């Protein structure tokens, strides 16, 4: 599973990082920069939770 972040619509709420800080890193301005991050085995549910809480739906997950 791979994380895809549309940084053109990310608003920097950082809710993804609050749910799974090991998967969703933030840049210096608080925007998600986890684009193209490979989700380690066993962390798929955390990745889903982080994506689900994004108010802008800027995060998608791809197998």
Secondary structure by P-SEA (a helix, b strand, c coil): cbbbbcccccccccccccccccccccccccccccccccccccaaaaaaaaaaacccccccccc
